[in-house]
Amino acid sequence: MNLLQKIIVQIINPAIVILVTLALVVFIWGIVQMIYGANNEEKRTQGKRHLIWGLVGLFIMLTVKGLLAIIQNFWSSV
């Protein structure tokens, strides 16, 4: 296993898992805020903001994971 693969497997992949989990928690927290604050406009707005940022975080982290897989496959075939 070369240096790039070791870095990806031992450092970057666990960091991505932690960040995806954090983004999922933010997304779920936004859902909870919207449900419990259904009669409060400020709580709904705050919940929507958490939903959006949770989705953005999930999208970014999963995109990075995909790009790393492509890079790793490219370097392993060279």
Secondary structure, 3 states (H helix, E strand, C coil): CCHHHHHHHHHHHHHHHHHHHHHHHHHHHHHHHHHHCCCCHHHHHHHHHHHHHHHHHHHHHHHHHHHHHHHHHHHHHC
